[in-house]
């Protein structure tokens, strides 16, 4: 999730610590009209999800990365995503999807 725009691991943040803070979850990436966020669309196009266990954390971290670096290098992506483990090993697809979303001309920065 994003806490005040920064990615944090929701599993390690106590509920009391987020009271009154701005929280965005994976569901908050899509537009109100139902249009998927470019990262969500890229995830589908690159067949990233398999078991789904890590997807929320991967997507939210990637959204924060693109907000900071709209055109990240492979090294930028690897560094930003390093704390997110994928049990299925789709790291190359994750990187490709992030590059794909970054290349979208209509990319809108996530909240």
C-alpha positions, -999 to 999 in steps of 0.1 A, spaced: 0 0 0 10 36 -2 10 56 30 10 93 22 23 84 -13 52 62 -2 52 24 -5 50 5 28 44 -31 36 9 -33 50 17 -65 69 42 -47 91 24 -14 98 1 -14 128 -34 0 121 -30 26 148 0 40 130 -21 49 99 -50 67 115 -56 100 97 -31 92 70 -37 89 33 -38 53 22 -39 39 -13 -42 2 -20 -40 -17 -53 -77 -11 -59 -70 27 -57 -47 25 -88 -76 22 -113 -95 53 -123 -130 58 -109 -144 51 -144 -131 15 -141 -101 20 -165 -71 1 -153 -39 19 -143 -12 15 -170 7 -8 -146 -23 -30 -141 -28 -32 -178 9 -40 -184 7 -67 -157 -20 -84 -178 -3 -79 -211 30 -94 -199 13 -123 -180 30 -113 -148 6 -127 -122 7 -164 -115 -1 -173 -79 -10 -137 -71 6 -138 -36 29 -108 -42 10 -88 -68 -3 -60 -46 31 -53 -32 48 -55 -66 22 -32 -82 23 -6 -55 61 -5 -53 62 -2 -91 37 27 -90 58 45 -65 89 40 -86 72 54 -117 60 84 -97 97 91 -88 113 80 -120 89 80 -150 116 63 -172 135 39 -149 165 19 -160 167 -18 -153 190 -10 -124 164 15 -110 137 -12 -113 158 -39 -97 168 -16 -68 132 -4 -62 117 -39 -64 144 -57 -44 123 -61 -13 94 -78 -30 98 -115 -34 79 -134 -62 75 -171 -54 68 -178 -90 100 -160 -103 83 -136 -127 110 -110 -122 118 -105 -159 81 -101 -167 77 -76 -138 106 -56 -152 91 -57 -187 57 -47 -175 72 -17 -156 90 -6 -188 58 -10 -208 38 11 -184 66 37 -184 64 39 -221 27 47 -222 22 82 -234 -9 87 -213 8 75 -181 -9 92 -151 10 92 -118 -7 71 -91 -19 89 -59 
